[in-house]
Each structure stands twice: as C-alpha cells, then as structure tokens.
Amino acid sequence: MAGRRPVTAGGGARAGQLAANLARVEQRIADACRSAGRDRKEVTLIVVTKTYPASDVRLLAGLGVREVAENRDQEAAAKAADTADLPLSWHFVGQLQTNKARSVVRYADHVHSVDRLRLVAALSSAATAAGRQVGCLVQVALDAEAGDRGERGGVAPDAVPALADALAAAPGLRLDGLMTVAPLAGAYAGQPRAAFDRLTEISSRLRETHPAATMVSAGMSQDLDDAVAAGATHVRVGTAVLGVRPGLR
C-alpha cells in the first residue's frame, strides 16, 4: 500500500468514505501484524469490489490500492476493461466454471479458486492461447472430507498435492499457493483462527515440493485479524472497505 496519495476535496464524499474505511482496515492489518510479530510488508491487501462500480475502483486506485478482486466473470471483465488504464492487478476469487476460463485469463493475474483438474486444463489452454501466464492458487476446503469438495468450492486437504502438481506442470499457469474461506460447517465451523492455522500447515507441506508457492490467501472483513495471526500473506477484504454491499444485480 506504499505510495497512497491523500484524497483531495475534488474526490467527493465517496472518496472520503473509502479513504476512511481503507485507513481503518490498514490499521487492523498493522495491529494484527504487530501482535503476531510480523512485518506489515508481509501482508498484501486485496480489495474485493464485487457489486460496486468501476468508479469506486478508480477512487481506490487513487488511494494507492493496486490489488483488486472480483468473484463473477461478467462483472470482473467489464470493470477490468473500464479501468485498463490503471496500474492494477486483478484477482479472480469466486467459483469458476470451465467455460469462463477464456474470459478470465484475459484480465486476471491471479485465480484463487482452482479446485479441479478440468479447470486446470481449461485455464492452461486459455492462458496459452492468450500468450499469458496466470498465477493460480489451489482452493482448500476445510469443511470437506477426504476426496470431497467443499460447500463453497475447494478440494479436501488430501487432494491438494496432486492438484498442485498438475498446476505447476500446466503451460501458461504458475502455482502461487493456497486459498481458503473460513468454513461454515465441519470441524472448523466458527473457528477461523484454527482453520487458517490448518491452511498454514498445508502450505508449509506444499512448499517442501513447490518452494515458490508462497501465497496464503485467507481472511475477509470479519476475520482478517485471525488470518494475519495465522500467517496469511494475502487478505481479501470487501465490506470493510466499500461498505455493506447492495443487493446482487
């Protein structure tokens, strides 16, 4: 977040609101890093802008935000096109259908939600055709039993090594690490810190065979503090920065 510029009066009320919200989130991250004995630079804030307009993305960019995320391709593709002149890195964080892979690789620098071999193949084919290299994360479902998928996407921990190997070998793709969402069911329901600690353990094992897969994407508005304490390198924050979301369109 270095290089953030102060908001001028011309930014309007919305710019001031975003600046204040962003400052509060930044303070939470800094406090969580301090409590965990971590350097603030170890944690990257990704602002999730779903349901909010491209104008908000522009205001955020003016405040120094460089990492933004979406979870629906149609909305993401339009916003990425509208803000193509800005120095942004786009992250796709939602469940992804294979037939959307070609569109997603046109704008996404990172896909956080890879959870099956068919999606690896689709992303690889699309990225190769587009002449791009896309960073990918295996989504880990901590509510899933061995061999199952989670209610919110992702693969059970026992399936991570094989999927990671496939990603690492796929042309046009780069294995960057792991992602999870605090589960609503199972052994870790209501225990985000324990869930994120488990993800960090899985990440440590993954790095034994894939040392460059250092990204640990975990934590959202309500639980980013627990994620930072557990070792997350990236937190995905929407509501705490942009406000309570309007109804999905």
Beta strands, then each sheet from edge to edge (+ up, - down):
strand 1: 44-48
strand 2: 67-70
strand 3: 89-92
strand 4: 110-114
strand 5: 134-139
strand 6: 173-179
strand 7: 215-217
strand 8: 234-237
sheet 1: 7+ 6+ 5+ 4+ 3+ 2+ 1+ 8+
end
